[in-house]
Amino acid sequence: MGRIQGWVYGVAQSADLVLAASLDYLRAWSKKDGALVLEMKMPNNKAASRVAVQGNLAAVGTDNGGLFLIDLATASVLYALQGHTGLVWSVIFDGNEIISGSEDQTVRVWDKMSGRETLRIDAGAFVWSVAAHENLLVAGLKDNTVRVFDRASGGPRHVLTEATDEVRAFMRGVMLLSNWNFPEDAFSSGRQGEPLYLVSSLLKNSTDADLDAEIADMDPGLTCVLDFTKFFLPDGVFARLLSLCAQYSGNFGAISRAPQLAGNQAIIHFGLSVFALEQTQDKIWIRVERDSREPASTLKTLVSMFRDARDAVFRDLPWELLLQSPKNASVLVSYDEAARGFASSGVEFVKSVGTKVVNVADFEPFFRDGSLTEDEKDTGTIEQASLQDLPAGLKYHVFLSHRQVDAGDTCNLIAEKLKNRGLKVWFDQESQGNLAEDAMRRGIRASKCYLLFLSKTVFEGAVRMELETALQEEKPILLVHESDPNRVGFDTFSGYIKSAPNAAKHLFRETESMPFQRRLYLAEAFYKELIARIDAV
């Protein structure tokens, strides 16, 4: 990569590019060979201060309030996002939104598709940095405070005053947030009795001879490999996966054990399952201890975590899942090849990654908990929820209301999972033809509560009538929203509030909406909390 004359104010990276904002230029280099592939002058001829990237899109902040959405494939400006009056010091993508902060003391939210400003927040001081988390926006300010705002209304939620200097940046996706009692001598400094915030990406330069010996002494059973050799493995993916694993490992109550971490390797405990994580060049190895409980289920959870980690850091990064033969550690087989072998009757052998041909039956232990790459469906034994008896006259625990066109598959899944756990669900079956309004109204009246799944077109069609009925009947109303910005039904809360009937707008002030979780390691907690809310109303 080439040298730049003068200051570099901001850098960002996509799956295959490194971008730099410097003076009045945006430049991009290929990660593969270091070649300069883009060099463009800012349209307002002002210094580029910050850059964020999402796929082929870049958002660039400049002096004098300039903020531009750029198509990297064509080096063209899609939108000039007009509103800021001072230098834009921070800009991020979050789903379908762009969030920016400026020395004009405002945080602004923009719709990526239209370039329209959807929210303006007066932060009260020069804004150095911004971050987003679910229904919150966070700003780091020049007055030494961090301020948290409600994402829907822009109203203040918290003011954090512990900082002793200007808050210039937030770290995303590479921090291990844990209350584990790590040994104090493992850190150069520490505070006893407080949670530790460990930057997991900095572990790669650490060493631990005891951990090396313990990993070498493990008796691995099922082993799989996340293989990135077709392109490359950025550091951020392993760090993110390690962070997710360490956080999740604390969810097992009395049998929780602290993770052992050093360099590009770790030993993690998920309850009675123990496994080693290790990065070697462009591969991540996952080795489950032979006597671990339900090893296939553990691998399924880990693959789910990895897919979440990869999507959070490098969504388009190519990879392949490989399985190590339980009978010959030198043999690796593509997971897809093995899965096709099990799905096809009469297929006994598949090709390995190398030159060998191996027996499909050897890989049966990997499939005891269903597909490793399918983390949405229930498999195995499902614990029944402990529920109060339905009040007299009611037939259903919940009436599930949604728009089939952009949330049908998702709500089918929610209904299935709730029923599997023992709930009686009235499901708005638009997919099976239009039901009469009186049948829907009877279903709402016979339900303990009304669950509205928020999606882009939710307040169109029959859902309006259903919501109106639920309000008239004074049914408790629960909200769940699409949380994946890549799904067709995703929308911002400002979009939901704008399109909601006037009689229902108060719900967004009074009811906390739950983000829908598909990933295996997050889904169980989501359904546990949702069922608790249904049972409590």
C-alpha positions as CSV (number, residue, x, y, z in Angstrom):
1,M,0.0,0.0,0.0
2,G,1.3,3.5,-0.8
3,R,2.3,6.3,1.4
4,I,0.0,9.3,1.9
5,Q,1.4,12.9,2.1
6,G,-0.2,14.6,5.1
7,W,-2.6,13.6,7.8
8,V,-4.7,10.5,7.7
9,Y,-7.9,11.2,9.8
10,G,-9.8,8.0,9.3
11,V,-9.5,4.4,8.2
12,A,-12.0,1.6,7.6
13,Q,-12.0,-1.8,5.9
14,S,-14.4,-4.0,4.0
15,A,-13.8,-7.7,3.1
16,D,-11.3,-6.8,0.4
17,L,-10.5,-3.1,0.7
18,V,-8.7,-0.8,3.1
19,L,-9.9,2.8,2.9
20,A,-8.3,6.0,4.2
21,A,-9.7,9.5,4.6
22,S,-6.9,12.1,4.2
23,L,-6.9,15.8,3.4
24,D,-9.5,16.1,0.6
25,Y,-9.2,12.6,-0.8
26,L,-10.7,9.1,-0.2
27,R,-8.4,6.3,-1.2
28,A,-8.9,2.5,-1.2
29,W,-6.4,-0.3,-1.6
30,S,-6.9,-4.0,-2.4
31,K,-6.1,-6.2,0.6
32,K,-5.0,-9.0,-1.7
33,D,-2.1,-7.3,-3.5
34,G,-1.9,-3.8,-1.9
35,A,-2.8,-2.0,-5.2
36,L,-4.5,1.4,-5.1
37,V,-7.9,0.8,-6.6
38,L,-9.7,4.1,-5.9
39,E,-8.7,7.7,-5.4
40,M,-11.3,10.4,-5.4
41,K,-11.5,14.0,-4.3
42,M,-14.2,15.0,-2.0
43,P,-17.1,16.8,-3.8
44,N,-16.9,19.9,-1.5
45,N,-13.1,20.1,-1.8
46,K,-12.8,19.8,2.0
47,A,-10.6,17.6,4.1
48,A,-12.0,14.1,4.6
49,S,-12.1,13.4,8.4
50,R,-13.8,10.1,8.9
51,V,-14.8,7.1,6.8
52,A,-17.1,4.1,7.4
53,V,-17.7,1.2,5.0
54,Q,-20.5,-1.3,4.5
55,G,-20.2,-3.6,1.5
56,N,-19.6,-1.5,-1.6
57,L,-20.7,1.7,0.2
58,A,-18.6,4.2,2.0
59,A,-19.8,7.1,4.2
60,V,-17.3,10.0,4.4
61,G,-17.4,12.9,6.7
62,T,-15.6,16.2,5.9
63,D,-14.9,19.7,7.1
64,N,-17.7,22.3,6.9
65,G,-20.4,19.7,7.6
66,G,-19.9,17.6,4.5
67,L,-21.1,14.0,4.6
68,F,-21.3,11.8,1.5
69,L,-22.5,8.3,0.7
70,I,-20.2,6.9,-2.0
71,D,-20.5,3.8,-4.3
72,L,-17.0,2.3,-4.2
73,A,-17.7,0.2,-7.3
74,T,-18.2,3.3,-9.5
75,A,-16.4,6.0,-7.4
76,S,-19.7,8.0,-7.5
77,V,-21.5,10.0,-4.9
78,L,-25.0,8.6,-4.3
79,Y,-26.0,11.2,-1.8
80,A,-24.7,14.4,-0.2
81,L,-26.2,14.1,3.3
82,Q,-27.0,17.7,4.1
83,G,-27.5,19.0,7.6
84,H,-24.3,19.2,9.6
85,T,-22.7,22.7,9.9
86,G,-19.4,21.7,11.5
87,L,-16.7,19.1,10.8
88,V,-18.1,15.6,10.9
89,W,-15.8,13.7,13.3
90,S,-17.6,10.4,13.4
91,V,-19.7,8.3,11.0
92,I,-20.8,4.6,11.2
93,F,-23.2,2.3,9.4
94,D,-25.8,0.5,11.4
95,G,-28.1,-1.7,9.3
96,N,-30.0,0.6,6.9
97,E,-29.0,3.7,8.7
98,I,-25.9,6.0,8.8
99,I,-25.2,7.7,12.1
100,S,-22.9,10.7,12.3
101,G,-21.6,13.1,14.9
102,S,-20.1,16.6,14.4
103,E,-18.5,19.5,16.1
104,D,-21.8,21.3,15.5
105,Q,-22.9,19.4,18.7
106,T,-25.4,17.2,16.9
107,V,-25.8,13.4,16.3
108,R,-27.8,12.7,13.1
109,V,-29.4,9.6,11.7
110,W,-29.8,9.1,8.0
111,D,-31.7,6.6,5.9
112,K,-29.2,4.8,3.7
113,M,-31.7,4.1,0.9
114,S,-33.0,7.6,0.5
115,G,-30.3,9.8,2.0
116,R,-33.0,11.5,4.2
117,E,-32.2,12.7,7.7
118,T,-34.6,10.8,10.1
119,L,-33.4,12.0,13.5
120,R,-31.4,14.9,14.9
121,I,-30.1,14.9,18.5
122,D,-28.7,18.0,20.2
123,A,-25.9,16.4,22.1
124,G,-24.9,19.5,24.1
125,A,-21.2,19.4,23.2
126,F,-18.7,18.8,20.4
127,V,-19.3,15.2,19.2
128,W,-16.1,13.2,18.8
129,S,-17.6,9.6,18.4
130,V,-20.8,7.8,18.0
131,A,-21.9,4.2,18.5
132,A,-25.2,2.3,18.3
133,H,-26.7,-0.6,20.2
134,E,-30.2,-1.9,19.5
135,N,-32.5,0.9,20.6
136,L,-29.8,3.2,21.9
137,L,-27.4,5.7,20.4
138,V,-24.2,6.7,22.2
139,A,-22.1,9.8,21.8
140,G,-18.6,10.5,23.1
141,L,-18.3,14.3,23.7
142,K,-15.6,16.9,24.1
143,D,-17.0,17.8,27.6
144,N,-15.6,14.5,28.9
145,T,-18.9,12.7,29.0
146,V,-20.6,9.8,27.2
147,R,-24.2,10.4,26.6
148,V,-26.8,7.7,25.8
149,F,-29.9,8.6,23.8
150,D,-33.1,6.8,22.9
151,R,-32.9,5.7,19.3
152,A,-36.6,6.2,18.5
153,S,-37.2,9.6,20.0
154,G,-33.6,11.0,20.5
155,G,-34.4,11.7,24.1
156,P,-31.6,11.5,26.8
157,R,-31.3,8.2,28.7
158,H,-28.0,8.3,30.6
159,V,-25.0,10.6,31.1
160,L,-21.7,8.8,32.0
161,T,-19.2,11.1,33.7
162,E,-16.4,8.7,34.6
163,A,-14.1,9.8,31.7
164,T,-11.4,12.3,32.6
165,D,-10.7,13.5,29.1
166,E,-12.4,13.9,25.8
167,V,-14.1,10.7,24.6
168,R,-12.8,10.3,21.0
169,A,-13.6,6.7,20.0
170,F,-15.6,3.6,20.8
171,M,-14.4,0.0,20.1
172,R,-16.8,-2.3,18.4
173,G,-16.8,-6.1,18.2
174,V,-13.3,-6.9,19.6
175,M,-13.9,-6.5,23.3
176,L,-14.5,-9.4,25.7
177,L,-16.9,-8.1,28.3
178,S,-16.7,-10.5,31.2
179,N,-17.1,-10.6,35.0
180,W,-14.8,-13.5,35.2
181,N,-12.3,-13.4,38.1
182,F,-9.2,-13.5,35.9
183,P,-6.0,-13.8,38.0
184,E,-4.8,-10.3,38.7
185,D,-1.2,-11.2,37.9
186,A,-2.3,-11.8,34.3
187,F,-2.7,-8.1,33.7
188,S,-0.3,-5.2,34.1
189,S,-2.8,-3.4,36.2
190,G,-6.3,-4.3,37.5
191,R,-9.0,-3.3,40.0
192,Q,-10.2,-6.0,42.3
193,G,-13.9,-6.5,42.6
194,E,-14.7,-4.8,39.3
195,P,-15.6,-6.4,35.9
196,L,-12.7,-6.5,33.5
197,Y,-12.9,-5.3,30.0
198,L,-10.4,-7.2,28.0
199,V,-9.5,-6.2,24.4
200,S,-9.4,-9.7,23.0
201,S,-7.7,-8.6,19.8
202,L,-4.6,-7.7,21.9
203,L,-4.3,-11.3,23.2
204,K,-2.5,-12.4,20.0
205,N,0.8,-11.2,21.3
206,S,0.5,-12.9,24.7
207,T,1.8,-16.3,25.6
208,D,1.0,-18.9,28.3
209,A,3.1,-22.1,28.6
210,D,0.5,-23.8,30.8
211,L,-2.3,-23.2,28.2
212,D,0.0,-24.6,25.5
213,A,0.6,-27.7,27.5
214,E,-3.1,-28.2,28.4
215,I,-4.2,-27.9,24.8
216,A,-1.5,-30.4,23.8
217,D,-2.7,-32.7,26.5
218,M,-6.4,-32.6,25.4
219,D,-8.0,-35.7,23.9
220,P,-10.0,-34.2,21.1
221,G,-13.2,-35.9,19.9
222,L,-15.2,-34.0,17.3
223,T,-13.1,-31.4,15.4
224,C,-14.1,-29.0,12.7
225,V,-12.2,-26.3,10.9
226,L,-13.4,-22.8,9.7
227,D,-11.3,-22.5,6.5
228,F,-10.6,-19.1,5.0
229,T,-7.7,-20.1,2.7
230,K,-9.7,-19.2,-0.5
231,F,-9.1,-15.6,0.5
232,F,-7.7,-14.8,4.0
233,L,-8.7,-14.6,7.7
234,P,-8.6,-11.1,9.2
235,D,-7.7,-10.8,12.9
236,G,-11.1,-9.4,13.8
237,V,-13.0,-12.6,13.1
238,F,-11.1,-14.8,15.6
239,A,-11.2,-12.0,18.2
240,R,-15.0,-11.6,17.8
241,L,-15.6,-15.3,18.0
242,L,-13.4,-15.5,21.1
243,S,-15.4,-12.7,22.7
244,L,-18.8,-14.3,22.0
245,C,-17.6,-17.7,23.4
246,A,-16.2,-16.2,26.6
247,Q,-19.4,-14.2,27.3
248,Y,-21.6,-17.2,26.5
249,S,-19.6,-19.5,28.8
250,G,-20.7,-17.5,31.8
251,N,-24.3,-18.5,31.3
252,F,-24.0,-21.9,33.0
253,G,-24.5,-20.9,36.6
254,A,-22.7,-22.9,39.2
255,I,-20.7,-25.0,36.7
256,S,-19.3,-22.0,34.9
257,R,-15.6,-21.8,34.5
258,A,-13.4,-19.0,33.4
259,P,-11.9,-19.3,29.9
260,Q,-8.2,-19.7,29.5
261,L,-6.9,-17.2,26.9
262,A,-3.6,-16.5,25.3
263,G,-2.3,-15.7,21.8
264,N,-4.5,-17.2,19.1
265,Q,-5.8,-20.0,21.2
266,A,-8.2,-20.6,24.1
267,I,-9.9,-23.3,26.2
268,I,-13.6,-22.6,26.7
269,H,-16.2,-24.3,28.9
270,F,-19.9,-24.4,27.9
271,G,-21.3,-26.1,30.9
272,L,-20.0,-29.7,30.7
273,S,-18.6,-29.2,27.2
274,V,-15.0,-28.3,26.9
275,F,-13.3,-27.3,23.7
276,A,-10.2,-25.6,22.3
277,L,-10.1,-22.7,19.8
278,E,-7.0,-22.1,17.8
279,Q,-6.1,-19.9,14.9
280,T,-3.3,-21.1,12.6
281,Q,-2.7,-18.9,9.6
282,D,-6.1,-18.8,7.7
283,K,-7.9,-21.5,9.6
284,I,-9.7,-21.6,13.0
285,W,-9.7,-25.1,14.6
286,I,-12.5,-26.1,17.0
287,R,-11.6,-29.2,19.0
288,V,-14.2,-30.6,21.4
289,E,-12.9,-32.7,24.3
290,R,-13.8,-36.4,23.7
291,D,-15.8,-36.9,26.9
292,S,-17.7,-33.6,26.6
293,R,-21.5,-33.7,26.8
294,E,-23.4,-33.4,23.5
295,P,-20.4,-32.5,21.4
296,A,-22.4,-32.1,18.1
297,S,-24.7,-29.6,19.9
298,T,-21.6,-27.7,21.1
299,L,-20.3,-27.5,17.5
300,K,-23.7,-26.3,16.3
301,T,-23.6,-23.5,18.8
302,L,-20.1,-22.6,17.9
303,V,-20.8,-22.5,14.2
304,S,-23.8,-20.3,14.9
305,M,-21.5,-17.9,16.9
306,F,-19.0,-17.9,14.1
307,R,-21.6,-17.0,11.5
308,D,-22.7,-14.1,13.8
309,A,-19.0,-13.0,14.3
310,R,-18.3,-13.1,10.6
311,D,-21.4,-11.2,9.7
312,A,-20.6,-8.5,12.3
313,V,-17.1,-8.0,11.1
314,F,-16.8,-9.2,7.4
315,R,-20.2,-10.2,6.1
316,D,-19.0,-11.2,2.6
317,L,-15.8,-13.0,3.7
318,P,-15.7,-16.4,1.9
319,W,-15.1,-19.5,4.1
320,E,-15.7,-23.2,4.2
321,L,-16.6,-25.6,7.0
322,L,-14.5,-28.7,7.2
323,L,-14.9,-31.8,9.3
324,Q,-12.0,-33.9,10.6
325,S,-12.5,-37.6,10.3
326,P,-13.1,-39.1,13.8
327,K,-11.1,-42.2,12.6
328,N,-8.2,-40.5,10.8
329,A,-7.0,-37.0,12.0
330,S,-5.2,-36.4,8.7
331,V,-8.5,-36.5,6.7
332,L,-10.6,-33.4,6.3
333,V,-14.0,-33.4,4.4
334,S,-16.1,-30.5,3.3
335,Y,-19.2,-30.3,5.5
336,D,-21.4,-29.7,2.4
337,E,-20.0,-32.9,0.9
338,A,-20.7,-35.0,4.0
339,A,-24.2,-33.5,4.3
340,R,-25.0,-34.3,0.7
341,G,-23.8,-37.9,1.4
342,F,-26.1,-38.3,4.3
343,A,-29.0,-36.8,2.4
344,S,-28.6,-39.2,-0.5
345,S,-29.6,-42.8,0.0
346,G,-27.0,-45.3,-1.3
347,V,-24.0,-42.9,-1.1
348,E,-21.3,-44.6,1.0
349,F,-18.2,-42.6,0.1
350,V,-17.2,-38.9,-0.4
351,K,-14.0,-37.2,-1.5
352,S,-11.8,-35.6,1.1
353,V,-10.2,-32.2,0.8
354,G,-7.0,-34.0,-0.3
355,T,-6.8,-37.2,-2.4
356,K,-8.6,-39.7,-0.2
357,V,-12.0,-41.2,-0.5
358,V,-13.7,-41.7,2.9
359,N,-16.8,-43.5,4.3
360,V,-19.7,-41.1,4.9
361,A,-20.7,-43.2,8.0
362,D,-17.5,-42.1,9.7
363,F,-18.9,-38.5,10.0
364,E,-22.3,-39.5,11.6
365,P,-21.4,-38.1,15.0
366,F,-21.4,-34.6,13.5
367,F,-25.1,-34.9,12.5
368,R,-26.6,-36.1,15.8
369,D,-28.0,-32.7,16.5
370,G,-29.2,-32.0,13.0
371,S,-27.4,-29.7,10.6
372,L,-24.4,-27.8,12.0
373,T,-25.2,-24.8,9.7
374,E,-28.9,-24.6,10.5
375,D,-29.3,-22.7,13.7
376,E,-33.0,-21.8,13.5
377,K,-34.9,-25.1,14.0
378,D,-35.5,-26.9,17.2
379,T,-33.7,-30.2,17.5
380,G,-33.4,-32.8,20.2
381,T,-35.3,-32.6,23.5
382,I,-37.1,-29.3,24.1
383,E,-37.8,-28.2,27.7
384,Q,-41.4,-27.3,28.3
385,A,-42.1,-23.9,29.7
386,S,-43.6,-23.6,33.2
387,L,-46.8,-21.6,32.6
388,Q,-49.7,-20.3,34.7
389,D,-53.1,-21.8,33.8
390,L,-55.0,-19.7,31.2
391,P,-57.7,-17.6,32.8
392,A,-61.3,-18.9,32.3
393,G,-62.7,-18.2,28.9
394,L,-59.4,-17.9,27.1
395,K,-58.0,-20.5,24.7
396,Y,-54.6,-19.1,23.7
397,H,-51.6,-17.7,25.4
398,V,-50.8,-15.3,22.6
399,F,-52.2,-14.0,19.3
400,L,-49.3,-13.6,16.9
401,S,-49.9,-10.8,14.4
402,H,-47.7,-10.1,11.4
403,R,-47.5,-9.1,7.8
404,Q,-47.0,-12.3,5.7
405,V,-45.2,-10.4,2.8
406,D,-42.1,-9.5,4.8
407,A,-42.4,-11.5,8.1
408,G,-44.2,-14.7,7.2
409,D,-41.2,-17.2,7.5
410,T,-40.0,-15.5,10.7
411,C,-43.4,-15.6,12.4
412,N,-44.0,-19.2,11.3
413,L,-40.7,-20.0,13.1
414,I,-41.8,-18.0,16.3
415,A,-45.2,-19.8,16.3
416,E,-43.5,-23.2,15.9
417,K,-41.0,-22.6,18.7
418,L,-43.6,-21.3,21.1
419,K,-45.9,-24.3,20.4
420,N,-42.9,-26.7,20.9
421,R,-42.5,-25.2,24.4
422,G,-46.1,-25.7,25.4
423,L,-47.8,-22.4,24.5
424,K,-51.1,-22.2,22.7
425,V,-50.7,-19.8,19.8
426,W,-53.3,-18.2,17.6
427,F,-51.3,-17.5,14.4
428,D,-52.5,-15.0,11.8
429,Q,-52.4,-17.4,8.9
430,E,-52.4,-15.1,5.9
431,S,-50.3,-17.7,4.1
432,Q,-53.4,-20.0,4.1
433,G,-55.8,-17.5,2.7
434,N,-57.6,-14.5,4.0
435,L,-59.5,-15.2,7.2
436,A,-62.8,-13.4,8.0
437,E,-62.4,-10.4,10.2
438,D,-64.8,-11.8,12.8
439,A,-62.6,-14.9,13.1
440,M,-59.6,-12.8,13.8
441,R,-61.4,-10.7,16.3
442,R,-62.6,-13.8,18.1
443,G,-59.0,-15.1,18.2
444,I,-57.8,-11.9,19.8
445,R,-60.6,-11.9,22.4
446,A,-59.7,-15.6,23.2
447,S,-56.0,-14.8,23.7
448,K,-54.3,-13.8,26.9
449,C,-52.1,-11.2,25.0
450,Y,-51.4,-9.8,21.6
451,L,-47.9,-10.0,20.0
452,L,-47.2,-7.6,17.2
453,F,-44.1,-8.5,15.0
454,L,-42.7,-5.2,13.7
455,S,-41.6,-5.3,10.0
456,K,-41.5,-2.8,7.2
457,T,-45.2,-3.0,6.1
458,V,-46.6,-4.2,9.4
459,F,-49.3,-1.4,9.6
460,E,-50.8,-2.3,6.2
461,G,-53.7,-4.7,5.5
462,A,-55.4,-6.8,8.2
463,V,-52.8,-6.1,10.9
464,R,-54.3,-2.6,11.4
465,M,-57.7,-4.1,12.2
466,E,-56.1,-6.7,14.5
467,L,-54.2,-4.0,16.4
468,E,-57.3,-1.9,16.6
469,T,-59.2,-4.8,18.1
470,A,-56.4,-5.6,20.6
471,L,-56.5,-1.9,21.8
472,Q,-60.3,-1.9,22.0
473,E,-60.2,-5.2,24.0
474,E,-57.5,-3.7,26.2
475,K,-55.3,-6.8,25.6
476,P,-51.7,-6.6,26.9
477,I,-49.6,-5.8,23.8
478,L,-46.0,-7.2,23.3
479,L,-43.7,-6.0,20.6
480,V,-40.9,-8.0,18.7
481,H,-39.0,-6.4,15.9
482,E,-36.9,-7.7,13.0
483,S,-33.3,-7.1,14.0
484,D,-31.4,-8.2,10.9
485,P,-30.9,-5.2,8.6
486,N,-30.3,-7.6,5.7
487,R,-33.8,-9.1,5.9
488,V,-36.5,-7.7,3.7
489,G,-38.8,-6.8,6.6
490,F,-36.2,-4.7,8.5
491,D,-37.0,-1.1,9.2
492,T,-36.0,1.6,11.6
493,F,-38.0,2.5,14.7
494,S,-38.5,6.0,13.2
495,G,-40.2,4.2,10.3
496,Y,-42.4,2.1,12.5
497,I,-43.5,5.2,14.5
498,K,-44.2,7.2,11.4
499,S,-46.4,4.5,9.8
500,A,-48.2,3.4,13.0
501,P,-51.8,4.5,13.6
502,N,-52.1,7.5,15.9
503,A,-53.9,5.3,18.4
504,A,-50.9,3.0,18.6
505,K,-48.0,5.4,18.7
506,H,-48.0,5.3,22.5
507,L,-46.8,1.7,22.4
508,F,-43.3,2.8,21.3
509,R,-43.0,4.9,24.5
510,E,-44.6,2.4,26.9
511,T,-43.5,-1.0,25.6
512,E,-39.9,-2.3,25.2
513,S,-39.7,-4.1,21.8
514,M,-37.6,-7.3,21.8
515,P,-35.2,-7.8,18.9
516,F,-35.8,-11.2,17.2
517,Q,-32.9,-13.6,17.5
518,R,-32.2,-16.3,14.9
519,R,-28.8,-17.4,16.1
520,L,-28.8,-20.6,18.1
521,Y,-26.8,-19.2,21.0
522,L,-29.1,-16.2,21.3
523,A,-32.4,-17.7,20.4
524,E,-33.0,-19.7,23.6
525,A,-32.6,-16.6,25.8
526,F,-34.9,-14.7,23.5
527,Y,-37.7,-17.3,23.8
528,K,-37.2,-17.7,27.5
529,E,-37.7,-13.9,28.0
530,L,-40.6,-13.8,25.5
531,I,-42.4,-16.6,27.2
532,A,-41.8,-15.0,30.6
533,R,-43.4,-11.8,29.3
534,I,-46.4,-13.7,27.9
535,D,-46.8,-15.6,31.2
536,A,-46.5,-12.4,33.3
537,V,-49.3,-10.3,31.6
